[in-house]
Amino acid sequence: MLTTALLAVCARIIGAVQPPKPALRAFDIGCEDLPQPCWFGVIPGKTTEPEINQLLAFAGEPELARTILAHDDYTLIFTLPAPWPYCRASFYFVDNVMMRGEISPCRESDMRVGDVALLQKNVDWIVSLPANKLVYDRVAINVEDWPAPFSRISLITLLPDNARFQAFPWRGFVSQRTYCQEVPSYPRC
């Protein structure tokens, strides 16, 4: 336990002196005095469709998707241009307000769990389902393989205040075996 804490402190110190990754700039641009999750100024539960279209005008006209059962629900899908490391951003709307955002990093991007951890400062993590999902406050990240600081991120989800998900306690970056010993109720154990 002491070793894990020491490694976490060392990682934060080393990360703090490194220049910020360009991929993380999207969490700063337009978000200077706004709470996280914020991405290019977009905040779940607050940002409206006209605001998103203005904030993401650089990405061009979005695709519109509706389900057969949708009344006032719809999704806007933006394809982001190079050099951004994100390929697509999908925003789910209810009554013209964005309620959830799903951001897909491009396959060649180098976004890692530790990078997003730096954005969230000292917020506690939660291990969630589906498998390999971590949640910081209202930012959920899906990772490849068992979560570790250098795990590649496959999806970032911006969640609203009232988001619901199955939560399991965070035990730090431990092996799956160790986690299962400490949290045997986790379904992947």
Secondary structure as the mmCIF struct_conf table of DSSP 4:
data_model
#
loop_
_struct_conf.conf_type_id
_struct_conf.id
_struct_conf.beg_label_comp_id
_struct_conf.beg_label_asym_id
_struct_conf.beg_label_seq_id
_struct_conf.end_label_comp_id
_struct_conf.end_label_asym_id
_struct_conf.end_label_seq_id
HELX_RH_AL_P HELX_RH_AL_P1 LEU A 2 VAL A 17
BEND BEND1 GLN A 18 GLN A 18
HELX_LH_PP_P HELX_LH_PP_P1 PRO A 19 LYS A 21
HELX_RH_3T_P HELX_RH_3T_P1 PRO A 22 PHE A 27
TURN_TY1_P TURN_TY1_P1 ASP A 28 GLY A 30
TURN_TY1_P TURN_TY1_P2 GLU A 32 ASP A 33
BEND BEND2 LEU A 34 LEU A 34
HELX_LH_PP_P HELX_LH_PP_P2 PRO A 35 PRO A 35
BEND BEND3 GLN A 36 PRO A 37
STRN STRN1 TRP A 39 TRP A 39
TURN_TY1_P TURN_TY1_P3 PHE A 40 GLY A 41
STRN STRN2 VAL A 42 VAL A 42
TURN_TY1_P TURN_TY1_P4 PRO A 44 LYS A 46
STRN STRN3 THR A 48 THR A 48
HELX_RH_AL_P HELX_RH_AL_P2 GLU A 49 LEU A 55
TURN_TY1_P TURN_TY1_P5 LEU A 56 LEU A 56
HELX_RH_3T_P HELX_RH_3T_P2 ALA A 57 ALA A 59
BEND BEND4 GLU A 61 GLU A 61
HELX_LH_PP_P HELX_LH_PP_P3 PRO A 62 PRO A 62
STRN STRN4 GLU A 63 ALA A 65
TURN_TY1_P TURN_TY1_P6 ILE A 68 LEU A 69
BEND BEND5 HIS A 71 ASP A 72
STRN STRN5 ASP A 73 THR A 79
HELX_LH_PP_P HELX_LH_PP_P4 LEU A 80 PRO A 81
TURN_TY1_P TURN_TY1_P7 ALA A 82 PRO A 83
BEND BEND6 TRP A 84 PRO A 85
STRN STRN6 TYR A 86 VAL A 94
TURN_TY1_P TURN_TY1_P8 ASP A 95 ASN A 96
STRN STRN7 VAL A 97 PRO A 105
TURN_TY1_P TURN_TY1_P9 ARG A 107 GLU A 108
STRN STRN8 ARG A 112 ARG A 112
HELX_RH_AL_P HELX_RH_AL_P3 VAL A 113 LEU A 119
TURN_TY1_P TURN_TY1_P10 GLN A 120 ASN A 122
HELX_LH_PP_P HELX_LH_PP_P5 VAL A 123 ASP A 124
STRN STRN9 TRP A 125 SER A 128
TURN_TY1_P TURN_TY1_P11 LEU A 129 ASN A 132
STRN STRN10 LYS A 133 TYR A 136
TURN_TY1_P TURN_TY1_P12 ASP A 137 ARG A 138
STRN STRN11 VAL A 139 VAL A 143
BEND BEND7 GLU A 144 TRP A 146
TURN_TY1_P TURN_TY1_P13 PRO A 149 PHE A 150
HELX_LH_PP_P HELX_LH_PP_P6 SER A 151 SER A 151
STRN STRN12 ARG A 152 ARG A 152
STRN STRN13 ILE A 153 LEU A 158
TURN_TY1_P TURN_TY1_P14 ASP A 161 ASN A 162
STRN STRN14 ALA A 167 PHE A 168
BEND BEND8 PHE A 173 PHE A 173
HELX_RH_AL_P HELX_RH_AL_P4 GLN A 176 GLU A 182
TURN_TY1_P TURN_TY1_P15 PRO A 184 SER A 185
BEND BEND9 TYR A 186 TYR A 186
TURN_TY1_P TURN_TY1_P16 PRO A 187 ARG A 188
#
